[in-house]
Amino acid sequence: MNTNIMKKTILFTSLVLLLFAACRKANNPTVYDLGVDVQGTFDRDNVQVVIDNQPLLNTQVTTNELLGFATSISTANTEGKHTIKVVVNDSVVKTESFTQSGELYVGINYNKTAGDISFKFSPHRFIYD
């Protein structure tokens, strides 16, 4: 009889620990790198980048024509759904939702003539040669 009580106690304790571990993991989402590259065709443009209503970048940028690159910034971001908002010269705005489930890199491009901002999402860093 004592053996049965001991087995039940060990089983119950194991189940409680597993439940605790599962709950703890749900409360601490995984964190990944989020790289944001301001890429093509900026020319002394004021650029604001906001991730989930948190300012990430607010500066004037000019694209290096040879590389197709202006500036880059990296931050830590949690796994899940997020929003990126880019404002160029306080007049052109683009907002887009994305899901992050690993390392993620976002390229931002601007077409001044069309007044359009576009995004490229990649699991790999952008390479500029």
Secondary structure, DSSP 8 states (H G I E B T S, - for coil): -HHHHHHHHHHHHHHHHHHHHHHHHHHS--EEEEEEEE-TT-SSEEEEEEETTEEEEEEEE--BTTTTB-EEEEEEEESEEEEEEEEETTTEEEEEEEEESS-EEEEEEEETTTTEEEEEEESS-----
